[in-house]
Amino acid sequence: MPARIQFSRGVDEDVVPDVRITRSRDGSNGSATFYFQNPSALSNNAEVTGMYLIDEEGEISTREVKAKFVNGQPEAIEAVYIMRSPSDFDRFIRFMNRYAEENGLGLNKS
């Protein structure tokens, strides 16, 4: 099963996001901010119900999803996933490794 991102269940998002990941110094929590420029979810009039990260291990989801509008037109989606434990962080990284490999993403450390 390929790693995929959905905003409406059953409808895969085609646009590959910019993802920024942060983690606390002690590793106990972190966050990932996804930014989708002109995502297909906004153009196909699908109801955005959250962001669902789906792979062979199952599903990770968040309801912190915001649409950005410019001159009344939808332009982007920003979603934030909060990791509340080291195991949440590890699971998220496993998803991102699969997603990155399938979509040609790279890692830039700050």
N, CA, C and O atoms as a MOPAC input file, in Angstrom:
PM7 MOZYME 1SCF
protein

 N      0.84300 1    -1.18200 1     0.00000 1
 C      0.00000 1     0.00000 1     0.00000 1
 C      0.89200 1     1.25000 1     0.00000 1
 O      1.75100 1     1.40400 1     0.86800 1
 N      0.68500 1     2.12600 1    -0.96400 1
 C      1.49900 1     3.34800 1    -1.00100 1
 C      1.09600 1     4.32200 1     0.11600 1
 O     -0.06200 1     4.35900 1     0.53000 1
 N      2.05000 1     5.09200 1     0.58800 1
 C      1.76800 1     6.14400 1     1.56800 1
 C      1.06100 1     7.27200 1     0.82500 1
 O      1.49500 1     7.69100 1    -0.24800 1
 N     -0.03400 1     7.75700 1     1.40900 1
 C     -0.79100 1     8.81500 1     0.74500 1
 C     -1.40300 1     9.75600 1     1.77300 1
 O     -1.52500 1     9.43100 1     2.95400 1
 N     -1.78600 1    10.94200 1     1.28000 1
 C     -2.41600 1    11.96100 1     2.11600 1
 C     -3.78900 1    12.24600 1     1.53400 1
 O     -3.94400 1    12.37500 1     0.32000 1
 N     -4.78100 1    12.34200 1     2.40500 1
 C     -6.14800 1    12.65900 1     1.98900 1
 C     -6.71000 1    13.76100 1     2.87500 1
 O     -6.36500 1    13.86500 1     4.05300 1
 N     -7.59400 1    14.59500 1     2.28500 1
 C     -8.33900 1    15.58700 1     3.06100 1
 C     -9.80100 1    15.18200 1     3.18600 1
 O    -10.49400 1    15.61100 1     4.10800 1
 N    -10.25900 1    14.36400 1     2.26600 1
 C    -11.57700 1    13.74300 1     2.31400 1
 C    -11.33300 1    12.25400 1     2.17000 1
 O    -10.56800 1    11.83100 1     1.30400 1
 N    -11.96200 1    11.47000 1     2.99200 1
 C    -11.71400 1    10.02400 1     2.96000 1
 C    -11.95400 1     9.45600 1     1.56500 1
 O    -12.99300 1     9.69000 1     0.94700 1
 N    -10.96700 1     8.70400 1     1.08800 1
 C    -11.07600 1     8.05100 1    -0.20400 1
 C    -10.57500 1     8.87100 1    -1.38400 1
 O    -10.53000 1     8.36500 1    -2.50500 1
 N    -10.18900 1    10.14800 1    -1.15300 1
 C     -9.72400 1    11.01400 1    -2.24600 1
 C     -8.26900 1    11.41400 1    -1.96200 1
 O     -8.00500 1    12.24900 1    -1.09700 1
 N     -7.33300 1    10.80900 1    -2.70200 1
 C     -5.90900 1    11.09900 1    -2.49400 1
 C     -5.55600 1    12.49500 1    -2.99600 1
 O     -6.05700 1    12.95000 1    -4.02500 1
 N     -4.68400 1    13.16000 1    -2.24600 1
 C     -4.19200 1    14.48400 1    -2.64100 1
 C     -2.99600 1    14.30300 1    -3.57000 1
 O     -2.05800 1    13.57400 1    -3.25000 1
 N     -3.03600 1    14.97600 1    -4.73000 1
 C     -1.97000 1    14.85600 1    -5.72700 1
 C     -0.79200 1    15.77500 1    -5.45300 1
 O      0.34000 1    15.45600 1    -5.81700 1
 N     -1.04300 1    16.90900 1    -4.81500 1
 C      0.01300 1    17.89900 1    -4.57300 1
 C      0.90000 1    17.42800 1    -3.42000 1
 O      0.40900 1    17.05100 1    -2.35600 1
 N      2.20600 1    17.45500 1    -3.65000 1
 C      3.17200 1    17.08100 1    -2.61800 1
 C      3.45100 1    18.32400 1    -1.77400 1
 O      3.80000 1    19.37400 1    -2.31500 1
 N      3.29800 1    18.21200 1    -0.43900 1
 C      3.43900 1    19.39600 1     0.41600 1
 C      4.87200 1    19.72700 1     0.78900 1
 O      5.78700 1    18.91800 1     0.63800 1
 N      5.03400 1    20.95300 1     1.28500 1
 C      6.24400 1    21.35600 1     1.99000 1
 C      5.96500 1    20.99100 1     3.44800 1
 O      4.91800 1    21.36400 1     3.97600 1
 N      6.86300 1    20.28100 1     4.10200 1
 C      6.62900 1    19.83400 1     5.48200 1
 C      7.74900 1    20.34200 1     6.36400 1
 O      8.92700 1    20.19300 1     6.04100 1
 N      7.36900 1    20.94700 1     7.48800 1
 C      8.33900 1    21.42000 1     8.47400 1
 C      8.07800 1    20.66800 1     9.78300 1
 O      6.96700 1    20.67200 1    10.31100 1
 N      9.12700 1    20.02700 1    10.28600 1
 C      8.99900 1    19.20000 1    11.49000 1
 C      9.81400 1    19.82100 1    12.61000 1
 O     10.96500 1    20.21200 1    12.41200 1
 N      9.21100 1    19.91000 1    13.79100 1
 C      9.92100 1    20.37600 1    14.97700 1
 C      9.79200 1    19.30900 1    16.06000 1
 O      8.84100 1    18.52700 1    16.07500 1
 N     10.76700 1    19.29400 1    16.96500 1
 C     10.73100 1    18.34400 1    18.07900 1
 C     11.34800 1    19.02400 1    19.29700 1
 O     12.32700 1    19.76100 1    19.18000 1
 N     10.77500 1    18.77000 1    20.44700 1
 C     11.31500 1    19.35400 1    21.67400 1
 C     12.69700 1    18.77100 1    21.95400 1
 O     13.03300 1    17.68700 1    21.47800 1
 N     13.49000 1    19.50000 1    22.73000 1
 C     14.85900 1    19.05100 1    23.02700 1
 C     14.88700 1    17.68200 1    23.70400 1
 O     15.78100 1    16.87600 1    23.44800 1
 N     13.90000 1    17.42500 1    24.57100 1
 C     13.89800 1    16.13900 1    25.27300 1
 C     13.21900 1    15.03300 1    24.46500 1
 O     13.16500 1    13.88800 1    24.91200 1
 N     12.69900 1    15.36300 1    23.27900 1
 C     12.09100 1    14.35700 1    22.40800 1
 C     10.71100 1    13.90400 1    22.83000 1
 O     10.18300 1    12.94100 1    22.27300 1
 N     10.11200 1    14.57500 1    23.80100 1
 C      8.82300 1    14.12100 1    24.32300 1
 C      7.64200 1    14.52700 1    23.44800 1
 O      6.57700 1    13.91700 1    23.53600 1
 N      7.81100 1    15.55200 1    22.60100 1
 C      6.70900 1    15.96500 1    21.72700 1
 C      7.28000 1    16.70400 1    20.51700 1
 O      8.47400 1    16.99400 1    20.44700 1
 N      6.39400 1    16.99600 1    19.57300 1
 C      6.82100 1    17.69700 1    18.37100 1
 C      5.61800 1    18.06600 1    17.52800 1
 O      4.47500 1    17.80400 1    17.90100 1
 N      5.89200 1    18.68000 1    16.38400 1
 C      4.80400 1    19.03300 1    15.47900 1
 C      5.30100 1    18.97100 1    14.04200 1
 O      6.49700 1    19.07800 1    13.77300 1
 N      4.36700 1    18.79800 1    13.13800 1
 C      4.67200 1    18.81800 1    11.70300 1
 C      3.66100 1    19.74400 1    11.05200 1
 O      2.45400 1    19.58200 1    11.23100 1
 N      4.15600 1    20.71800 1    10.29400 1
 C      3.29600 1    21.64500 1     9.57800 1
 C      3.41200 1    21.34500 1     8.08300 1
 O      4.49900 1    21.37600 1     7.50600 1
 N      2.27000 1    21.05700 1     7.47900 1
 C      2.19000 1    20.73500 1     6.05300 1
 C      1.63100 1    21.94300 1     5.32000 1
 O      0.65900 1    22.54800 1     5.77200 1
 N      2.23800 1    22.29900 1     4.19100 1
 C      1.74600 1    23.40200 1     3.38000 1
 C      1.57200 1    22.89900 1     1.94400 1
 O      2.54000 1    22.51400 1     1.28700 1
 N      0.33400 1    22.90900 1     1.47300 1
 C     -0.01300 1    22.45200 1     0.12500 1
 C     -0.38000 1    23.66800 1    -0.72300 1
 O     -1.38400 1    24.32600 1    -0.45000 1
 N      0.41400 1    23.97400 1    -1.74000 1
 C      0.12700 1    25.08700 1    -2.65000 1
 C     -0.80500 1    24.59800 1    -3.75000 1
 O     -0.47800 1    23.64500 1    -4.45800 1
 N     -1.96100 1    25.23500 1    -3.90300 1
 C     -2.97400 1    24.86600 1    -4.90500 1
 C     -3.30800 1    23.37500 1    -4.88700 1
 O     -3.17500 1    22.70400 1    -5.91100 1
 N     -3.73800 1    22.84900 1    -3.74500 1
 C     -4.03800 1    21.41800 1    -3.65900 1
 C     -5.28800 1    21.04800 1    -4.45700 1
 O     -6.19500 1    21.86100 1    -4.63000 1
 N     -5.31400 1    19.82400 1    -4.93100 1
 C     -6.46700 1    19.36000 1    -5.70100 1
 C     -7.72300 1    19.27500 1    -4.82500 1
 O     -8.83700 1    19.34200 1    -5.34300 1
 N     -7.55700 1    19.12900 1    -3.51100 1
 C     -8.71300 1    19.06000 1    -2.61200 1
 C     -9.56700 1    20.31800 1    -2.68400 1
 O    -10.78000 1    20.25400 1    -2.48300 1
 N     -8.94500 1    21.46700 1    -2.96900 1
 C     -9.70200 1    22.71300 1    -3.05500 1
 C    -10.32900 1    22.90800 1    -4.42900 1
 O    -11.30800 1    23.64200 1    -4.56200 1
 N     -9.78000 1    22.26300 1    -5.44700 1
 C    -10.31300 1    22.45700 1    -6.79500 1
 C    -11.40400 1    21.46500 1    -7.16400 1
 O    -12.18900 1    21.72700 1    -8.07600 1
 N    -11.47000 1    20.32900 1    -6.47100 1
 C    -12.49900 1    19.34600 1    -6.83000 1
 C    -13.74400 1    19.42300 1    -5.94700 1
 O    -14.58300 1    18.52300 1    -5.96300 1
 N    -13.85400 1    20.50200 1    -5.18100 1
 C    -15.02600 1    20.76200 1    -4.33400 1
 C    -15.33400 1    19.63800 1    -3.35200 1
 O    -16.48500 1    19.45500 1    -2.95600 1
 N    -14.31900 1    18.89100 1    -2.96300 1
 C    -14.51500 1    17.85300 1    -1.95300 1
 C    -14.59100 1    18.50700 1    -0.58300 1
 O    -13.95800 1    19.53600 1    -0.34600 1
 N    -15.35000 1    17.92200 1     0.30400 1
 C    -15.44600 1    18.44700 1     1.66200 1
 C    -14.18700 1    18.05500 1     2.43400 1
 O    -13.89100 1    16.86900 1     2.58000 1
 N    -13.45400 1    19.03900 1     2.92200 1
 C    -12.24900 1    18.78600 1     3.70600 1
 C    -12.68000 1    18.47700 1     5.13700 1
 O    -13.25000 1    19.33000 1     5.81800 1
 N    -12.40400 1    17.25000 1     5.59000 1
 C    -12.84300 1    16.82700 1     6.92000 1
 C    -11.68100 1    16.66700 1     7.90000 1
 O    -11.89600 1    16.39300 1     9.08000 1
 N    -10.44700 1    16.83800 1     7.41000 1
 C     -9.25000 1    16.67800 1     8.21700 1
 C     -8.11900 1    16.31300 1     7.28600 1
 O     -8.28900 1    16.33300 1     6.06700 1
 N     -6.96500 1    15.98000 1     7.83800 1
 C     -5.86800 1    15.46800 1     7.02600 1
 C     -5.56900 1    14.06300 1     7.51900 1
 O     -5.37100 1    13.84100 1     8.71400 1
 N     -5.54000 1    13.12100 1     6.59300 1
 C     -5.34700 1    11.71200 1     6.90700 1
 C     -4.07800 1    11.23000 1     6.21800 1
 O     -3.96700 1    11.29700 1     4.99400 1
 N     -3.12900 1    10.74800 1     6.99900 1
 C     -1.87200 1    10.21100 1     6.49400 1
 C     -2.01400 1     8.69400 1     6.55800 1
 O     -2.09100 1     8.12400 1     7.64700 1
 N     -2.04900 1     8.04000 1     5.40400 1
 C     -2.38300 1     6.61900 1     5.34600 1
 C     -1.23300 1     5.83300 1     4.73000 1
 O     -0.71200 1     6.19900 1     3.67600 1
 N     -0.84500 1     4.75100 1     5.39600 1
 C      0.17700 1     3.85000 1     4.86100 1
 C     -0.11200 1     2.43800 1     5.33800 1
 O     -1.18500 1     2.17000 1     5.87800 1
 N      0.84300 1     1.53100 1     5.14100 1
 C      0.62300 1     0.12300 1     5.48100 1
 C      0.43100 1    -0.11800 1     6.97500 1
 O     -0.11400 1    -1.15200 1     7.36200 1
 N      0.86700 1     0.81500 1     7.82500 1
 C      0.68400 1     0.66100 1     9.27300 1
 C     -0.68100 1     1.13200 1     9.74500 1
 O     -1.10000 1     0.80500 1    10.85500 1
 N     -1.37900 1     1.89700 1     8.91200 1
 C     -2.68100 1     2.41100 1     9.32600 1
 C     -2.83400 1     3.87300 1     8.96500 1
 O     -2.42700 1     4.30900 1     7.88900 1
 N     -3.43600 1     4.63500 1     9.89100 1
 C     -3.76400 1     6.02600 1     9.60900 1
 C     -3.36500 1     6.92900 1    10.76800 1
 O     -3.53100 1     6.58000 1    11.93600 1
 N     -2.83500 1     8.09800 1    10.41900 1
 C     -2.57100 1     9.18000 1    11.36000 1
 C     -3.47500 1    10.32000 1    10.90000 1
 O     -3.58400 1    10.56200 1     9.69800 1
 N     -4.12000 1    11.02000 1    11.81600 1
 C     -5.01200 1    12.09200 1    11.36600 1
 C     -4.92000 1    13.31900 1    12.26400 1
 O     -4.49600 1    13.25300 1    13.41800 1
 N     -5.33700 1    14.44400 1    11.68100 1
 C     -5.43800 1    15.69400 1    12.42400 1
 C     -6.64300 1    16.47000 1    11.89800 1
 O     -7.00900 1    16.35000 1    10.72900 1
 N     -7.24500 1    17.25600 1    12.76300 1
 C     -8.35800 1    18.12500 1    12.36900 1
 C     -7.89600 1    19.58000 1    12.23200 1
 O     -8.68400 1    20.45000 1    11.86000 1
 N     -6.61900 1    19.84200 1    12.53300 1
 C     -6.07900 1    21.20700 1    12.43700 1
 C     -5.70300 1    21.50700 1    10.99100 1
 O     -4.53100 1    21.45900 1    10.61600 1
 N     -6.71200 1    21.81500 1    10.19000 1
 C     -6.54300 1    22.07000 1     8.76100 1
 C     -7.17300 1    23.42100 1     8.44600 1
 O     -8.32500 1    23.67500 1     8.79700 1
 N     -6.39700 1    24.29900 1     7.77000 1
 C     -6.89300 1    25.62900 1     7.42700 1
 C     -6.66900 1    25.87800 1     5.94200 1
 O     -5.61700 1    25.54500 1     5.39600 1
 N     -7.66200 1    26.46200 1     5.30200 1
 C     -7.51900 1    26.86500 1     3.89800 1
 C     -7.08700 1    28.32300 1     3.86200 1
 O     -7.53200 1    29.13300 1     4.67600 1
 N     -6.22400 1    28.64700 1     2.92100 1
 C     -5.76700 1    30.02600 1     2.71000 1
 C     -6.41500 1    30.53800 1     1.42900 1
 O     -6.40700 1    29.86100 1     0.40100 1
 N     -6.97800 1    31.74600 1     1.50600 1
 C     -7.64600 1    32.33900 1     0.35900 1
 C     -6.95000 1    33.64100 1    -0.03100 1
 O     -6.51000 1    34.39600 1     0.83600 1
 N     -6.85000 1    33.90300 1    -1.33600 1
 C     -6.31900 1    35.14700 1    -1.86100 1
 C     -7.35600 1    35.69700 1    -2.83000 1
 O     -7.71800 1    35.03400 1    -3.80200 1
 N     -7.83000 1    36.90600 1    -2.56400 1
 C     -8.88400 1    37.53100 1    -3.37100 1
 C    -10.11000 1    36.62800 1    -3.51200 1
 O    -10.72100 1    36.55200 1    -4.57800 1
 N    -10.45200 1    35.95700 1    -2.43400 1
 C    -11.63700 1    35.10300 1    -2.41800 1
 C    -11.47400 1    33.75200 1    -3.07300 1
 O    -12.43000 1    32.97700 1    -3.12700 1
 N    -10.28500 1    33.44600 1    -3.57600 1
 C    -10.04000 1    32.17000 1    -4.24500 1
 C     -9.16600 1    31.27400 1    -3.35400 1
 O     -8.19500 1    31.74800 1    -2.76300 1
 N     -9.50700 1    29.99600 1    -3.25800 1
 C     -8.67400 1    29.09300 1    -2.45300 1
 C     -7.30300 1    28.92100 1    -3.09400 1
 O     -7.19700 1    28.68500 1    -4.29700 1
 N     -6.25300 1    29.03900 1    -2.28200 1
 C     -4.90300 1    28.96600 1    -2.81800 1
 C     -4.04100 1    27.90200 1    -2.15600 1
 O     -3.15900 1    27.33400 1    -2.80000 1
 N     -4.28500 1    27.62600 1    -0.88000 1
 C     -3.40900 1    26.69200 1    -0.17400 1
 C     -4.13700 1    26.06700 1     1.00700 1
 O     -5.16800 1    26.56200 1     1.46200 1
 N     -3.57400 1    24.97100 1     1.48800 1
 C     -4.03500 1    24.33300 1     2.72100 1
 C     -2.82900 1    24.20500 1     3.63700 1
 O     -1.75000 1    23.78800 1     3.21600 1
 N     -3.03100 1    24.57200 1     4.89800 1
 C     -2.01600 1    24.37800 1     5.91800 1
 C     -2.60200 1    23.46200 1     6.98000 1
 O     -3.69500 1    23.71000 1     7.48800 1
 N     -1.87500 1    22.40600 1     7.31200 1
 C     -2.33900 1    21.45200 1     8.31900 1
 C     -1.22500 1    21.22300 1     9.33000 1
 O     -0.04500 1    21.20000 1     8.97900 1
 N     -1.61700 1    21.05400 1    10.59000 1
 C     -0.63900 1    20.83300 1    11.64900 1
 C     -0.97300 1    19.52700 1    12.35600 1
 O     -2.10900 1    19.30200 1    12.77300 1
 N      0.03600 1    18.67100 1    12.48200 1
 C     -0.10800 1    17.42100 1    13.22900 1
 C      0.77900 1    17.53500 1    14.46700 1
 O      1.98000 1    17.78000 1    14.35300 1
 N      0.18700 1    17.35700 1    15.64900 1
 C      0.90600 1    17.44300 1    16.91500 1
 C      1.26000 1    16.03300 1    17.38500 1
 O      0.40100 1    15.15400 1    17.45300 1
 N      2.53200 1    15.83400 1    17.70600 1
 C      3.00600 1    14.54200 1    18.22500 1
 C      3.21300 1    14.69800 1    19.72300 1
 O      4.03300 1    15.50500 1    20.16200 1
 N      2.47500 1    13.93300 1    20.50200 1
 C      2.47800 1    14.11000 1    21.94500 1
 C      3.38400 1    13.13800 1    22.70000 1
 O      3.47400 1    13.20600 1    23.92600 1
 N      4.05100 1    12.24300 1    21.98800 1
 C      4.92200 1    11.27400 1    22.65200 1
 C      6.02400 1    10.83900 1    21.69100 1
 O      5.89800 1    11.02300 1    20.48000 1
 N      7.10000 1    10.26500 1    22.21800 1
 C      8.15500 1     9.75300 1    21.33100 1
 C      7.63700 1     8.69700 1    20.35300 1
 O      8.10800 1     8.63000 1    19.21800 1
 N      6.67800 1     7.87600 1    20.77400 1
 C      6.13800 1     6.85500 1    19.85900 1
 C      5.32900 1     7.50300 1    18.73000 1
 O      5.36300 1     7.01900 1    17.59900 1
 N      4.59700 1     8.60000 1    19.02100 1
 C      3.89500 1     9.34300 1    17.96100 1
 C      4.89500 1     9.88600 1    16.95000 1
 O      4.67100 1     9.81700 1    15.74200 1
 N      6.00800 1    10.43200 1    17.45900 1
 C      7.03400 1    10.99900 1    16.58600 1
 C      7.64800 1     9.90700 1    15.70100 1
 O      7.80900 1    10.09900 1    14.49600 1
 N      7.98500 1     8.77500 1    16.29600 1
 C      8.57300 1     7.66500 1    15.54400 1
 C      7.62200 1     7.16400 1    14.46100 1
 O      8.04500 1     6.89200 1    13.33800 1
 N      6.34800 1     7.04400 1    14.79400 1
 C      5.35200 1     6.59100 1    13.82400 1
 C      5.23500 1     7.59300 1    12.68200 1
 O      5.16300 1     7.19300 1    11.52000 1
 N      5.21400 1     8.89100 1    12.99400 1
 C      5.12700 1     9.91700 1    11.97100 1
 C      6.34400 1     9.86400 1    11.04100 1
 O      6.19700 1     9.97300 1     9.82400 1
 N      7.52900 1     9.69900 1    11.60000 1
 C      8.74800 1     9.64100 1    10.79600 1
 C      8.71900 1     8.42200 1     9.87100 1
 O      9.16800 1     8.50600 1     8.72800 1
 N      8.20100 1     7.30100 1    10.34800 1
 C      8.08500 1     6.12700 1     9.46300 1
 C      7.16400 1     6.43500 1     8.28600 1
 O      7.46900 1     6.07100 1     7.15000 1
 N      6.03300 1     7.10800 1     8.55000 1
 C      5.13700 1     7.50900 1     7.45300 1
 C      5.87100 1     8.43100 1     6.48600 1
 O      5.83900 1     8.21800 1     5.27400 1
 N      6.53400 1     9.45800 1     7.02300 1
 C      7.20000 1    10.43700 1     6.16500 1
 C      8.30800 1     9.80500 1     5.32500 1
 O      8.49600 1    10.19000 1     4.17100 1
 N      9.03600 1     8.85000 1     5.87800 1
 C     10.06300 1     8.16000 1     5.09600 1
 C      9.44400 1     7.44400 1     3.90100 1
 O      9.98200 1     7.50300 1     2.79600 1
 N      8.32300 1     6.77100 1     4.11500 1
 C      7.63400 1     6.08600 1     3.01300 1
 C      7.10800 1     7.09700 1     1.99500 1
 O      7.28300 1     6.92200 1     0.78900 1
 N      6.46100 1     8.15500 1     2.48800 1
 C      5.88900 1     9.17200 1     1.60100 1
 C      6.99100 1     9.87400 1     0.80000 1
 O      6.84100 1    10.10700 1    -0.40000 1
 N      8.08000 1    10.20300 1     1.46000 1
 C      9.19400 1    10.88500 1     0.79300 1
 C      9.80300 1    10.01400 1    -0.29300 1
 O     10.10000 1    10.49300 1    -1.38700 1
 N      9.98700 1     8.74600 1     0.00500 1
 C     10.57100 1     7.82700 1    -0.97400 1
 C      9.68800 1     7.71700 1    -2.22100 1
 O     10.19600 1     7.67600 1    -3.34100 1
 N      8.37900 1     7.67000 1    -2.02800 1
 C      7.45300 1     7.51500 1    -3.15000 1
 C      7.25200 1     8.81000 1    -3.94100 1
 O      6.84700 1     8.76900 1    -5.10300 1
 N      7.53600 1     9.97800 1    -3.30900 1
 C      7.27800 1    11.25600 1    -3.96700 1
 C      8.52900 1    12.08300 1    -4.22800 1
 O      8.42500 1    13.25100 1    -4.60100 1
 N      9.70100 1    11.50200 1    -4.04100 1
 C     10.94100 1    12.19100 1    -4.35800 1
 C     11.26100 1    13.38000 1    -3.47300 1
 O     11.83900 1    14.36100 1    -3.94100 1
 N     10.89300 1    13.30700 1    -2.19400 1
 C     11.18700 1    14.39400 1    -1.26700 1
 C     12.56000 1    14.19300 1    -0.64200 1
 O     13.05500 1    13.07000 1    -0.54700 1
 N     13.16500 1    15.29300 1    -0.21900 1
 C     14.45400 1    15.23000 1     0.46400 1
 C     14.34700 1    15.89500 1     1.81800 1
 O     13.34000 1    16.53200 1     2.13000 1
 N     15.39400 1    15.74700 1     2.62900 1
 C     15.41900 1    16.31600 1     3.96900 1
 C     16.46800 1    17.41600 1     4.02600 1
 O     17.61200 1    17.22000 1     3.61600 1
 N     16.06800 1    18.57500 1     4.53800 1
 C     16.99100 1    19.67800 1     4.78600 1
 C     16.97600 1    19.95700 1     6.27800 1
 O     15.95600 1    20.38400 1     6.81800 1
 N     18.10000 1    19.72100 1     6.95300 1
 C     18.16500 1    20.00800 1     8.38700 1
 C     18.55600 1    21.45700 1     8.59600 1
 O     19.40600 1    21.99700 1     7.88700 1
 N     17.91500 1    22.08500 1     9.59500 1
 C     18.25700 1    23.47300 1     9.88300 1
 C     19.35200 1    23.57700 1    10.91100 1
 O     19.76000 1    24.68200 1    11.26900 1

